[in-house]
Amino acid sequence: MLRDLGRYSQAKDAYEKARTIFTTIGDLRSQAAVLGQLGTLALEEGNYVEAQSCHTAARDLFRTLGEQAMIAGQWHQLGRVAEEQEVLAEAERCYRESLALKEDLDDASGAARTCAQLAIVTEKAGRSRVC
């Protein structure tokens, strides 16, 4: 809610407190979720280094847990970070990783969203062919 209200510093403090609690009790899934939220917040603030770091750490924790859908989501977010920075080859790579996982999971709506982003990136890169 704080993030949605634009109160980013307060939102970050709340996320960091939650992360500390989840780390203390050993709740890896909640740690990963909070890292993803921190990454999204950092992206909204234009802090690309922190956004990439948080989403990468979240992806790696979800990988440890074997949660393919969440891994796909973090790949998508990493694509957003790269796209915002106009690092189009990296954005494409990340979106393709996300898309492959979503297709493997038969997540048609998620795959469609990622494919749409992939199309935008390839168009920006001067290529009209996505797949």
C-alpha positions in Angstrom: 0.0 0.0 0.0 2.8 2.4 0.8 4.4 1.8 -2.6 1.1 2.4 -4.3 0.8 5.7 -2.4 4.3 6.8 -3.6 5.7 6.6 -0.1 8.8 4.7 -1.3 11.1 5.2 1.6 8.4 4.0 4.0 7.6 1.1 1.8 11.3 0.1 1.6 11.6 0.3 5.4 8.6 -2.0 5.8 9.9 -4.5 3.2 13.3 -4.5 4.9 11.7 -5.2 8.3 9.7 -8.0 6.8 12.8 -9.4 5.1 14.7 -9.4 8.4 11.8 -11.3 10.1 11.6 -13.9 7.3 15.4 -14.4 7.3 15.3 -14.9 11.1 12.6 -17.5 10.9 14.1 -19.1 7.8 11.1 -18.6 5.5 12.8 -18.6 2.1 9.7 -18.2 0.1 8.7 -15.0 1.9 12.2 -13.8 1.7 12.1 -14.3 -2.1 8.7 -12.5 -2.3 10.0 -9.5 -0.4 13.1 -9.3 -2.5 10.8 -9.2 -5.6 8.8 -6.4 -4.0 12.0 -4.5 -3.2 13.1 -5.0 -6.8 9.9 -3.6 -8.2 10.2 -0.6 -5.8 13.7 0.0 -6.9 12.7 -0.1 -10.6 9.9 2.4 -9.9 12.5 4.7 -8.3 14.9 4.2 -11.2 17.5 2.4 -9.1 18.3 -0.2 -11.8 21.3 -1.7 -10.0 19.3 -2.5 -6.9 16.3 -3.7 -8.9 18.5 -6.1 -10.8 20.2 -7.3 -7.6 16.9 -7.9 -5.8 15.1 -9.6 -8.7 18.2 -11.8 -9.3 18.3 -12.8 -5.6 14.6 -13.5 -5.6 14.9 -15.6 -8.8 17.7 -17.6 -7.2 15.8 -18.3 -4.0 12.7 -19.3 -6.0 15.0 -21.6 -8.0 16.2 -23.2 -4.7 12.5 -23.8 -3.8 11.7 -25.2 -7.3 9.0 -22.7 -7.9 9.0 -22.4 -11.7 6.2 -19.9 -12.0 7.9 -17.5 -9.6 11.2 -18.0 -11.4 9.5 -17.0 -14.7 8.0 -13.9 -13.0 11.5 -12.8 -11.8 12.9 -13.4 -15.3 10.1 -11.1 -16.6 11.0 -8.5 -14.0 14.7 -8.7 -15.0 13.6 -8.1 -18.6 11.7 -5.0 -17.4 14.8 -3.7 -15.7 17.0 -4.2 -18.8 14.3 -2.7 -21.0 14.1 0.4 -18.9 17.8 0.8 -19.3 17.6 0.2 -23.0 19.8 -2.8 -22.8 17.7 -4.5 -25.4 19.7 -7.7 -25.9 19.6 -8.5 -22.2 15.9 -7.6 -22.0 15.2 -10.0 -24.9 17.3 -12.7 -23.2 15.4 -12.3 -19.9 11.9 -12.2 -21.6 12.8 -15.4 -23.6 13.8 -17.2 -20.4 10.5 -16.1 -18.8 8.5 -17.1 -21.9 10.1 -20.6 -22.1 9.2 -21.3 -18.5 5.6 -20.0 -18.9 5.1 -22.1 -22.0 6.4 -25.2 -20.1 3.9 -24.4 -17.3 1.1 -24.0 -19.8 0.6 -20.4 -18.5 -1.0 -19.0 -21.7 -1.9 -15.6 -20.2 1.5 -15.2 -18.7 3.2 -16.3 -21.9 1.1 -13.8 -23.8 2.1 -10.9 -21.6 5.8 -11.8 -21.8 5.5 -12.3 -25.6 4.0 -8.8 -25.9 7.0 -7.4 -24.0 9.3 -9.4 -26.1 7.7 -8.0 -29.3 8.1 -4.4 -28.0 11.8 -5.1 -27.3 12.5 -6.7 -30.6 10.8 -3.8 -32.4 12.9 -1.3 -30.5 15.9 -3.3 -31.6 14.8 -2.9 -35.2 13.6 -6.5 -35.7 10.0 -7.3 -36.4 10.3 -11.0 -35.9 9.8 -12.2 -32.3 10.1 -15.9 -32.4 
